[in-house]
Amino acid sequence: MNRIFNTNFNHRGLDIALLILRFGIAALMLTHGLPKLNTLLEGGDIQFADPIGIGAKASLALAVFAEVCCSFLLILGLATRLAVLPLMVTMLVALLAVHADDPIGKQEPALHYLLVYLVLLITGAGAISLDKIISRKGTRSRRGY
């Protein structure tokens, strides 16, 4: 019974949870981003929301960058804190501009993604990531060994 209410955490368990969270949220976001990438690559007339007034094609390109490129960075755990920033902006635009007048049911997915990205911004990628490998190398070189 004590284990259920124990507030101490296992660092290894937290690292595995962050890996699952990163990989899962990135894979789910790719299901939104890859169809947008196909639309962008097909060319032709692009019908896409332009909530910030930069043009439909540029708005689509920014969404593709965030949803595809940054999601791949999350899967790798590479530049995680930087990668979630465009994703957070994309979700804020979806929430506050594209779905602003929609009921909460339509806004809820953007909120879920935004909350997960906020957690990753705060925690970072965890130990099972390229970020950890890079930070270890930097620490060793600064120490001289």
KEVO-279618 format. One record per residue (C-alpha): residue in three letters; residue number from 1; chain; y, z negated, x negated. Coordinates in Angstrom, 1 decimal, decimal comma. Layout:
<recs>
(rec 'ALA' NUM 'A' (Y Z X))
...
</recs>
This chain:
<recs>
(rec 'MET' 1 'A' (0,0 0,0 0,0))
(rec 'ASN' 2 'A' (2,3 -0,7 -2,9))
(rec 'ARG' 3 'A' (2,1 2,9 -4,1))
(rec 'ILE' 4 'A' (3,5 4,2 -0,8))
(rec 'PHE' 5 'A' (6,7 2,3 -1,1))
(rec 'ASN' 6 'A' (7,1 2,5 -4,9))
(rec 'THR' 7 'A' (10,5 3,9 -5,9))
(rec 'ASN' 8 'A' (9,6 4,5 -9,5))
(rec 'PHE' 9 'A' (8,7 8,1 -10,3))
(rec 'ASN' 10 'A' (6,4 9,8 -12,7))
(rec 'HIS' 11 'A' (8,4 12,2 -14,9))
(rec 'ARG' 12 'A' (5,4 14,6 -15,1))
(rec 'GLY' 13 'A' (5,1 14,7 -11,3))
(rec 'LEU' 14 'A' (8,9 15,3 -11,0))
(rec 'ASP' 15 'A' (8,6 18,3 -13,5))
(rec 'ILE' 16 'A' (5,7 19,7 -11,5))
(rec 'ALA' 17 'A' (7,7 19,3 -8,2))
(rec 'LEU' 18 'A' (10,7 21,1 -9,7))
(rec 'LEU' 19 'A' (8,4 23,9 -10,9))
(rec 'ILE' 20 'A' (7,0 24,3 -7,4))
(rec 'LEU' 21 'A' (10,5 24,0 -5,8))
(rec 'ARG' 22 'A' (11,9 26,7 -8,2))
(rec 'PHE' 23 'A' (9,1 29,1 -7,8))
(rec 'GLY' 24 'A' (8,8 28,6 -4,0))
(rec 'ILE' 25 'A' (12,5 29,0 -3,2))
(rec 'ALA' 26 'A' (12,8 32,0 -5,6))
(rec 'ALA' 27 'A' (9,8 33,7 -4,1))
(rec 'LEU' 28 'A' (11,1 33,2 -0,6))
(rec 'MET' 29 'A' (14,6 34,5 -1,5))
(rec 'LEU' 30 'A' (13,0 37,6 -3,1))
(rec 'THR' 31 'A' (11,7 38,5 0,4))
(rec 'HIS' 32 'A' (15,4 38,8 1,4))
(rec 'GLY' 33 'A' (16,6 40,4 -1,8))
(rec 'LEU' 34 'A' (14,0 43,1 -2,5))
(rec 'PRO' 35 'A' (14,7 45,0 0,8))
(rec 'LYS' 36 'A' (18,4 44,8 -0,1))
(rec 'LEU' 37 'A' (17,6 46,3 -3,5))
(rec 'ASN' 38 'A' (15,7 49,1 -1,9))
(rec 'THR' 39 'A' (18,7 49,8 0,4))
(rec 'LEU' 40 'A' (21,0 49,8 -2,6))
(rec 'LEU' 41 'A' (18,8 52,2 -4,6))
(rec 'GLU' 42 'A' (18,3 54,6 -1,8))
(rec 'GLY' 43 'A' (22,0 55,4 -1,7))
(rec 'GLY' 44 'A' (23,3 57,0 1,4))
(rec 'ASP' 45 'A' (25,4 55,3 3,9))
(rec 'ILE' 46 'A' (25,3 51,5 3,4))
(rec 'GLN' 47 'A' (25,6 49,3 6,5))
(rec 'PHE' 48 'A' (26,2 45,8 5,1))
(rec 'ALA' 49 'A' (28,5 43,0 5,9))
(rec 'ASP' 50 'A' (31,7 42,9 3,9))
(rec 'PRO' 51 'A' (33,0 39,4 4,6))
(rec 'ILE' 52 'A' (35,2 39,1 1,5))
(rec 'GLY' 53 'A' (36,7 42,6 1,7))
(rec 'ILE' 54 'A' (35,4 44,3 -1,4))
(rec 'GLY' 55 'A' (33,4 47,0 0,3))
(rec 'ALA' 56 'A' (29,9 47,2 1,8))
(rec 'LYS' 57 'A' (28,3 48,6 -1,4))
(rec 'ALA' 58 'A' (29,9 46,0 -3,7))
(rec 'SER' 59 'A' (29,0 43,2 -1,3))
(rec 'LEU' 60 'A' (25,4 44,4 -1,2))
(rec 'ALA' 61 'A' (25,3 44,7 -5,0))
(rec 'LEU' 62 'A' (26,5 41,1 -5,3))
(rec 'ALA' 63 'A' (23,9 39,9 -2,8))
(rec 'VAL' 64 'A' (21,2 41,8 -4,7))
(rec 'PHE' 65 'A' (22,3 40,3 -8,0))
(rec 'ALA' 66 'A' (22,1 36,8 -6,6))
(rec 'GLU' 67 'A' (18,9 37,2 -4,5))
(rec 'VAL' 68 'A' (16,9 39,3 -7,0))
(rec 'CYS' 69 'A' (18,2 38,7 -10,5))
(rec 'CYS' 70 'A' (19,0 35,0 -10,1))
(rec 'SER' 71 'A' (15,7 34,4 -8,3))
(rec 'PHE' 72 'A' (13,8 35,8 -11,2))
(rec 'LEU' 73 'A' (15,8 33,5 -13,5))
(rec 'LEU' 74 'A' (14,7 30,6 -11,3))
(rec 'ILE' 75 'A' (11,1 31,6 -11,5))
(rec 'LEU' 76 'A' (11,3 31,5 -15,3))
(rec 'GLY' 77 'A' (13,5 28,4 -15,4))
(rec 'LEU' 78 'A' (16,0 30,3 -17,5))
(rec 'ALA' 79 'A' (19,7 29,3 -17,1))
(rec 'THR' 80 'A' (18,7 27,5 -13,9))
(rec 'ARG' 81 'A' (22,0 25,8 -13,3))
(rec 'LEU' 82 'A' (23,9 29,0 -13,9))
(rec 'ALA' 83 'A' (21,5 31,0 -11,8))
(rec 'VAL' 84 'A' (21,9 28,8 -8,7))
(rec 'LEU' 85 'A' (25,7 29,3 -8,6))
(rec 'PRO' 86 'A' (25,6 32,9 -7,3))
(rec 'LEU' 87 'A' (22,8 32,0 -5,0))
(rec 'MET' 88 'A' (24,9 29,1 -3,6))
(rec 'VAL' 89 'A' (27,9 31,4 -3,2))
(rec 'THR' 90 'A' (25,8 33,9 -1,4))
(rec 'MET' 91 'A' (24,5 31,2 1,0))
(rec 'LEU' 92 'A' (28,0 29,9 1,6))
(rec 'VAL' 93 'A' (29,2 33,4 2,5))
(rec 'ALA' 94 'A' (26,2 33,9 4,8))
(rec 'LEU' 95 'A' (26,8 30,5 6,4))
(rec 'LEU' 96 'A' (30,6 30,5 6,7))
(rec 'ALA' 97 'A' (31,3 34,2 7,2))
(rec 'VAL' 98 'A' (28,3 36,3 8,2))
(rec 'HIS' 99 'A' (26,8 33,7 10,6))
(rec 'ALA' 100 'A' (29,9 31,6 11,3))
(rec 'ASP' 101 'A' (29,8 32,3 15,0))
(rec 'ASP' 102 'A' (26,0 32,1 15,3))
(rec 'PRO' 103 'A' (24,1 29,1 16,7))
(rec 'ILE' 104 'A' (22,7 26,6 14,3))
(rec 'GLY' 105 'A' (19,3 28,3 14,5))
(rec 'LYS' 106 'A' (20,7 31,4 12,7))
(rec 'GLN' 107 'A' (22,6 29,3 10,2))
(rec 'GLU' 108 'A' (19,7 27,0 9,4))
(rec 'PRO' 109 'A' (18,0 29,2 6,8))
(rec 'ALA' 110 'A' (21,2 29,5 4,8))
(rec 'LEU' 111 'A' (21,6 25,8 4,9))
(rec 'HIS' 112 'A' (18,1 25,2 3,7))
(rec 'TYR' 113 'A' (18,5 27,5 0,8))
(rec 'LEU' 114 'A' (21,9 26,0 0,0))
(rec 'LEU' 115 'A' (20,5 22,4 -0,1))
(rec 'VAL' 116 'A' (17,6 23,4 -2,4))
(rec 'TYR' 117 'A' (20,0 25,2 -4,7))
(rec 'LEU' 118 'A' (22,2 22,1 -4,8))
(rec 'VAL' 119 'A' (19,2 20,0 -5,8))
(rec 'LEU' 120 'A' (18,4 22,4 -8,6))
(rec 'LEU' 121 'A' (22,0 22,4 -9,7))
(rec 'ILE' 122 'A' (21,9 18,7 -10,1))
(rec 'THR' 123 'A' (18,4 18,3 -11,6))
(rec 'GLY' 124 'A' (18,1 21,5 -13,6))
(rec 'ALA' 125 'A' (14,8 23,3 -14,1))
(rec 'GLY' 126 'A' (12,7 20,4 -15,3))
(rec 'ALA' 127 'A' (10,4 20,3 -18,4))
(rec 'ILE' 128 'A' (8,2 23,2 -17,3))
(rec 'SER' 129 'A' (10,8 25,9 -17,9))
(rec 'LEU' 130 'A' (12,3 28,2 -20,5))
(rec 'ASP' 131 'A' (15,5 26,0 -20,3))
(rec 'LYS' 132 'A' (13,5 23,1 -21,8))
(rec 'ILE' 133 'A' (12,1 25,3 -24,6))
(rec 'ILE' 134 'A' (15,6 26,5 -25,4))
(rec 'SER' 135 'A' (17,1 23,1 -25,3))
(rec 'ARG' 136 'A' (14,4 21,7 -27,6))
(rec 'LYS' 137 'A' (15,1 24,4 -30,2))
(rec 'GLY' 138 'A' (18,8 23,7 -30,1))
(rec 'THR' 139 'A' (18,2 20,0 -30,5))
(rec 'ARG' 140 'A' (15,9 20,5 -33,5))
(rec 'SER' 141 'A' (18,4 22,9 -35,3))
(rec 'ARG' 142 'A' (21,2 20,5 -34,8))
(rec 'ARG' 143 'A' (19,2 17,7 -36,3))
(rec 'GLY' 144 'A' (18,2 19,8 -39,3))
(rec 'TYR' 145 'A' (14,5 20,0 -38,7))
</recs>
